[in-house]
Amino acid sequence: MLLLFFLQPPFGSQENPSPIRFSGKFILYFPNFPPLQTLNWSKLADELVAAAAAAAARGMAGVAPIPMDTFKLGFIGAGKMAESIAKGVVHSGLMPASRISTAPRSSSRQDAFESFGVKIFETNQRVVEDSDVVVFSVKPQVVQDVVLELRPLLTKKKLLVSVVAGVKLKHLQEWAGHSRFIRVMPNTPAAVGKAASVMSLGKSATEEDGGLIANLFGAIGKIWRADEKYFDAVTGLRVAAGLPRELAWNLASQTVLGAADMAISTGKHPGQLKDDVASPGGTTIAGIYELEKGGFRGILMNAVVAAAKRSLDLSES
């Protein structure tokens, strides 16, 4: 708390202009201040509010800005999404692989990250200690345990990011012990620079933090900022669920573009690309299940056959 006192002599003087401490609080006084009745209190209040806002934006409450050109990036969780983001960032030239780290739990995952130069640690604790920006990319079912385990190391000096589906900022902030957190929802075309991402800032995340993350994910595709209340709708691109139409259109277009680019760039069959992101119990497999239940694959096949048959009929007429 900061108390401001505007005192006239003899309480204040130019000879002793320093702040003093009283009962654990800082008190600032301004010697030789104009007579109180002459003050424009409305203007003074506006100036104090503006000063407080500027101080908060500069991270005066223990939140130091993270250097854009030298920060280190760590991934907690070394799955396909983390790999796609890390690989996309490196390939974009935004930062070298030597400034990225993770702690894979299997040799196959370690090989995947080492193939493009990412630093490997044995534990998540070492990843956090080495990083300025920590990205949580684990299964929703385990994210609480993971964050709580790392909580002693998750100081406000570190910017925390979650790409975990379905877990809200209020829970992430509670588990971490502070709210310098940003939630991002990306997709796997990050690996080929065609990701479609949406982000929402936590309570203590600054505009500088938001700019850093926008720059990071902007290097691997396109990113939009949206209220977190839309994130569930973003998963299914549902205008009916409240997602603004323009945002839904942009995300849908970028998602289709990214999927096509992934198929062309990787040479993988679309079915394999689908399997790569269909985690057990996840959002993708839930959507696929509904498509299969509704006979979507058969409908597409029938549409192609019907179009081919009509073309043949026209050529024979």
C-alpha atoms as one frame of an Amber mdcrd trajectory, in Angstrom:
protein
   0.000   0.000   0.000   1.221   3.514  -0.812  -0.052   6.484   1.209   0.324
   9.978  -0.223   0.462  13.029   2.047   0.595  16.580   0.699   1.968  18.621
   3.622   2.807  22.258   4.086   5.828  23.442   6.099   6.864  22.845   8.794
   5.821  19.191   8.163   7.573  19.047   4.835  10.651  20.802   3.603  13.042
  20.751   0.691  15.803  19.720   3.088  14.157  16.381   3.809  12.279  15.203
   0.702  12.801  11.427   1.119   9.987   8.906   1.657   9.521   7.685   5.225
   8.137   4.391   6.547   5.302   4.302   9.040   3.819   1.069  10.455   5.297
  -0.951   7.609   3.792   1.252   4.900   5.574   3.703   2.638   4.428   7.294
   2.972   5.416   9.889   0.383   5.036  13.550   1.173   5.519  16.516  -1.082
   7.088  19.594   0.592   5.997  23.100  -0.415   2.922  21.645  -2.159   0.386
  24.238  -3.391  -2.428  25.145  -0.979  -4.979  22.332  -0.925  -7.863  24.608
  -1.869  -6.113  25.490  -5.150  -5.695  21.883  -6.311  -7.605  20.399  -9.230
  -8.482  17.173  -7.407 -10.107  15.545 -10.425  -6.981  16.069 -12.526  -4.762
  14.883  -9.676  -6.817  11.702  -9.274  -6.580  10.994 -13.022  -2.812  11.488
 -12.932  -2.402   9.157  -9.938  -4.511   6.452 -11.607  -2.487   6.805 -14.813
   0.769   6.585 -12.855  -0.410   3.454 -11.052  -1.460   1.849 -14.342   1.902
   2.676 -15.910   3.713   1.192 -12.932   1.670  -2.002 -13.221   2.366  -2.211
 -16.948   6.089  -1.885 -16.280   5.895  -4.789 -13.874   6.617  -2.755 -10.753
   5.012  -5.424  -8.546   7.862  -7.874  -8.990   7.061  -8.794 -12.599  10.130
  -7.979 -14.658   9.917  -7.777 -18.467  11.370 -10.767 -20.311  13.975  -9.838
 -22.960  12.451 -10.619 -26.344  15.722 -11.422 -28.086  17.412 -13.611 -25.462
  14.701 -15.427 -23.493  14.858 -19.188 -22.989  11.853 -21.381 -23.735  11.050
 -24.575 -21.839   8.419 -27.230 -22.500   6.876 -29.253 -19.694   5.611 -32.206
 -21.681   7.328 -33.439 -24.814   4.441 -34.662 -26.917   3.402 -33.912 -30.486
   2.089 -30.426 -29.723   5.258 -29.357 -27.920   7.330 -30.769 -30.774   5.242
 -28.925 -33.376   5.586 -25.593 -31.574   9.317 -25.988 -30.906  10.050 -27.143
 -34.446   8.000 -24.314 -35.934   9.755 -21.690 -33.802  13.189 -23.000 -34.805
  12.329 -23.290 -38.506  10.902 -19.763 -38.509  14.250 -18.409 -37.327  12.682
 -16.690 -34.312  15.076 -18.396 -31.908  17.764 -21.095 -32.040  17.086 -24.597
 -30.740  19.853 -24.096 -28.169  17.510 -21.765 -26.232  14.739 -24.377 -26.073
  14.605 -27.260 -23.598  12.384 -30.128 -22.490  12.530 -33.376 -20.498  11.116
 -36.246 -22.584   9.948 -39.401 -20.798  10.815 -41.779 -23.627  13.738 -42.317
 -25.967  11.546 -41.835 -29.038  10.423 -38.410 -27.819  13.992 -37.493 -26.920
  15.140 -38.472 -30.408  12.397 -36.324 -31.943  13.524 -33.178 -30.102  17.244
 -33.855 -30.463  16.773 -34.199 -34.227  16.462 -30.417 -34.519  18.801 -29.424
 -31.682  16.606 -28.913 -28.600  18.376 -29.122 -25.234  17.402 -32.202 -23.221
  17.187 -32.360 -19.420  16.428 -35.318 -17.179  13.749 -33.577 -15.098  11.048
 -30.950 -15.479  12.602 -29.081 -12.566  15.755 -28.485 -14.589  13.659 -27.271
 -17.530  11.926 -24.683 -15.328  15.200 -23.522 -13.774  16.712 -23.001 -17.223
  13.726 -21.166 -18.725  12.225 -17.664 -18.763   9.044 -18.810 -20.500   7.598
 -22.168 -19.408   5.014 -23.868 -21.645   2.832 -26.568 -20.103   1.962 -29.087
 -22.806   0.721 -32.124 -20.909  -2.526 -34.092 -20.783  -5.416 -32.299 -19.037
  -5.733 -35.204 -16.607  -2.242 -34.637 -15.157  -1.674 -30.881 -15.478  -2.732
 -30.109 -11.888  -0.244 -32.585 -10.405   2.512 -31.340 -12.720   1.992 -27.657
 -11.884   1.726 -28.314  -8.143   4.926 -30.351  -8.199   6.795 -27.502  -9.890
   5.125 -24.698  -7.912   8.177 -23.878  -5.704  10.124 -23.014  -8.882   7.333
 -21.105 -10.648   8.222 -17.590  -9.512   6.739 -14.408 -10.965  10.001 -13.907
 -12.830   8.857 -16.660 -15.185   6.064 -16.273 -17.703   3.868 -19.375 -17.654
   1.949 -20.566 -20.712  -0.574 -23.371 -21.042  -1.559 -25.110 -24.266  -3.549
 -27.722 -22.325  -7.074 -28.186 -23.675 -10.018 -27.519 -21.398  -8.164 -26.250
 -18.301  -9.108 -22.707 -17.328  -6.763 -19.928 -16.268  -8.335 -19.601 -12.825
  -7.280 -23.160 -11.984  -3.822 -22.840 -13.526  -3.191 -19.614 -11.598  -4.357
 -21.174  -8.342  -2.085 -24.190  -8.741   0.932 -22.094  -9.762   0.506 -19.617
  -6.917   0.423 -16.543  -9.165  -1.373 -15.249 -12.248   1.446 -14.391 -14.660
  -0.084 -16.993 -16.934  -1.229 -16.984 -20.551  -3.482 -19.630 -22.043  -2.997
 -20.462 -25.724  -4.917 -22.868 -27.924  -2.769 -23.797 -30.964  -2.848 -26.738
 -33.401  -0.197 -29.006 -34.921   0.348 -27.120 -38.246   2.667 -25.044 -36.056
   5.378 -27.391 -37.340   4.927 -26.022 -40.874   4.233 -22.398 -39.913   0.462
 -22.599 -40.476  -0.917 -22.846 -36.940  -4.230 -21.291 -35.935  -3.963 -20.105
 -32.322  -6.008 -18.110 -29.829  -4.681 -16.663 -26.562  -6.030 -15.122 -23.358
  -3.993 -13.348 -20.663  -4.065 -14.092 -16.942  -4.512 -11.383 -14.308  -0.824
 -10.543 -13.825   0.330 -11.091 -17.393   1.411  -7.738 -18.823   0.891  -6.374
 -22.301   4.611  -7.006 -22.860   4.034 -10.659 -21.928   1.140 -10.816 -24.361
   3.282  -9.286 -27.089   6.044 -11.818 -26.506   3.642 -14.760 -26.779   1.899
 -13.236 -29.807   5.307 -12.904 -31.432   6.243 -16.472 -30.482   3.081 -18.089
 -31.827   2.857 -15.600 -34.684   6.125 -17.060 -35.955   4.421 -20.445 -36.405
   1.152 -19.293 -37.930  -1.588 -16.842 -37.020  -2.762 -15.953 -33.525  -5.807
 -14.068 -32.309  -6.570 -12.706 -28.850  -9.969 -13.597 -27.385 -11.788 -13.758
 -24.081 -11.247 -17.126 -22.426 -15.010 -17.681 -22.306 -14.814 -18.464 -26.048
 -12.134 -21.161 -25.753 -14.503 -24.123 -25.554 -16.273 -22.806 -28.635 -12.901
 -22.340 -30.381 -12.262 -26.078 -30.013 -15.201 -26.772 -32.325 -15.259 -23.414
 -34.164 -18.885 -23.021 -33.058 -20.627 -19.746 -33.851 -23.721 -21.246 -32.197
 -21.758 -21.487 -28.934 -21.007 -17.744 -28.956 -17.796 -17.555 -30.969 -17.746
 -14.298 -32.980 -18.373 -15.075 -36.655 -15.263 -13.292 -37.932 -13.017 -15.143
 -35.481 -14.663 -18.473 -36.358 -14.152 -17.782 -40.076 -10.496 -16.840 -39.612
  -9.764 -19.881 -37.449 -11.593 -22.275 -39.782  -9.774 -20.928 -42.858  -6.361
 -21.108 -41.177  -7.104 -24.598 -39.839  -7.973 -25.954 -43.301  -4.897 -24.254
 -44.785  -2.699 -25.725 -42.071  -4.107 -29.237 -42.479  -3.491 -29.147 -46.241
   0.046 -27.840 -45.769   0.765 -30.571 -43.210  -0.347 -33.260 -45.640   1.771
 -31.831 -48.474   4.857 -30.979 -46.412   5.071 -34.177 -44.369   3.930 -36.631
 -47.025   1.868 -38.407 -44.362  -1.537 -39.876 -45.127  -4.350 -37.727 -43.665
  -5.376 -40.706 -41.575  -1.948 -40.784 -39.953  -2.035 -37.040 -39.317  -5.422
 -37.541 -37.674  -4.060 -40.320 -35.484  -1.118 -38.123 -34.445  -3.432 -35.646
 -32.724  -6.256 -37.930 -31.581  -5.144 -38.436 -27.979  -7.178 -40.960 -25.947
  -9.979 -39.134 -24.152  -9.163 -35.844 -25.902 -11.247 -33.292 -27.783 -10.206
 -34.468 -31.271 -11.190 -38.093 -30.751 -14.533 -36.951 -29.275 -15.274 -35.012
 -32.468 -14.131 -37.890 -34.691 -16.392 -40.271 -32.802 -19.433 -38.119 -33.604
 -18.443 -37.939 -37.278 -18.107 -41.724 -37.461 -21.364 -42.248 -35.588 -23.136
 -40.009 -38.088 -21.679 -41.848 -41.074 -19.682 -38.828 -42.235 -17.082 -40.893
 -44.099 -19.793 -42.716 -46.027 -21.521 -39.428 -46.874 -18.319 -38.022 -48.378
 -17.717 -41.203 -50.388 -21.298 -41.169 -51.662 -20.950 -37.507 -52.663 -17.828
 -38.266 -54.731 -19.502 -41.268 -56.385 -22.644 -39.224 -57.152 -20.600 -36.424
 -58.742 -18.614 -38.910 -60.855 -21.828 -40.665 -61.978 -23.447 -37.382 -62.946
 -20.362 -36.385 -64.946 -20.548 -39.737 -66.790 -24.259 -39.240 -67.496 -23.610
 -35.790 -68.933 -20.813 -37.071 -71.168 -23.086 -39.761 -72.616 -26.080 -37.514
 -73.249
